[in-house]
Amino acid sequence: MGNLINKLPTLKDIAAFFYVSTHWSTISEDLRRYRNQIEDERRWREDNEDQLQKLYKLEEQRLVHEFEQRLENAATVSDLFEPWVFAVAKLTIYYHLHPLEWELDRHAINTRLRESIEDGMEHLPPAPTGISDITTLLIRNIFS
């Protein structure tokens, strides 16, 4: 009998039942608005994602077109190649004279550029001893 009494609804439960039953239209309307709001947010995210994808594709096409225009406007291959060679030569000489910077920067440089600089360094005469001795001491102090 004690179990049966514990299973009966309390006054608070009865009040909650009557509140829900008398306000069901308001509660169901709130739930409907909430579901609609969630659906609207989902559609908004999808629309924004579609717009971002379209913008990304447009930007990609613009960059490809710009690159193709540069290639078409270049009179010869040397117009594209010559600035690259001069830049690599300058970097090779600079890093050859400053081995400390070379050791610090070499891993952050693009692989192709790094290989070009290393190939160029092999063909240069030895750096002046004053610079390389100081740099060697600095490298030993830093890495020891």
N, C-alpha and C positions, 0 to 999 in steps of 0.2 A: 504494500500500500504506500510506503514511503517513496518508492521509485516512481509510482504513478503520480504522486503529488509533485515531485521534482520535475516531471515532464510537462506539467500544465503550464500554459503561458502566464507570465507575470503581468501585472498591471501595466508595466512599461511596454511589454511586448504587444499587449492589446491596443494600447494607445498608438504605438508605431504602426500597427496594422490598419487602424482606422485613419490615421494620417495619410498613409500611402494610398489607401482605397479612395479617400475623398479628394486627394490631390493627384490622382493618377494621370489625368490629362496634362497637367503642368509638368510632371516628372517625365512622362513619355516625350513631350515636346522638347524638354531640355536635353534628353538623351538623343533625340533625332537631330537637334542642332549640333550637338557635340560630334556625332558621327559625320554629319555634313562638313563640319569644320576640319575634321581629320582628313576626309576625302579631298576637300579643297586644298589643304596643305600638300597632300601627296601629288595632286595634279600640278600645283604651282612648282614643286620641286622637279617634276618631270619636264615641265615646260622650260624651266630655267636650265636644266641639264641639256635639253635639245638646243636651246639658244647658245649655250656655251660651246657645244660641239660644232654648231654652224660657224660661230666666230672663230673657233680654232681652225677649222678647215679653210675659212676665208684668209686668215692670217698666214697659214701654211702656203696657200696658193699665191698670196702676195709675195712672200719671201722667195718662192721658187721662180716666180715671174721676174722679180728684181734680179735674182742671180742670173737667170737666162739673159736678161737685158745687158747685164755687165759683160757676160761672155760674148754676146753679139757685138757690143760696142768696142771690145778690145780688138785692135787692128791685127795683132799677131799674138802668138803664144808668148813671145818674149815680153809683151806688155804685161802679162800676168806673172811671168816667171822672174823677170828682172827684179822687181821689188822684193820678192821672196828671197832671192839669192843675196841681195844686199843686206837684208835684215838678218838672215842667218849668218852671214859673214861678220857683221857687227857684233852679234851675240857671241859668236865663236871667239872672236878676239877679246871681247870683254871678259867672258868666263875663263879664257885661257890666262889672262892677266890677274884674275881674281878667283883663285881656286876655292876660297872659302864660300863665296856666293854660289859657285857652281855646286859644291857639295850640299849646300842648303837648299838650292832651287831645283836641282836635277830631277827630283822625284815628283815635283809639282808640274813639270813641263810636259807638254804633249809628247807622246812616244816618238812620233815621226820627227818632230823638231829636235828632240834630245839626241836621236841617232844621227841627224844631220850635223849637229854641233860636235858630237864626239868624233865623227868622221873628219870634220874640219880641224879639230884639235890635233889629230894625229899628223897632219901635214904642216903644222906651225912649228917654228923653232922654239926651243925652250924659253920659258918666261924669264925675265930678269931675276937674278938671284935674290935681291933685296926684297922684292915683293913676295916671291914664293917662300922664302925662309920665314918671314913674318906670318904669312898665311898658314904655313905648316905648323908653326908654334901655336897659333890660335886654334887650329883644328885639333891638335893634340890636347890642348887645354879644355876645349869644349867637350870632346868625346871621351876624355879620361876620367 
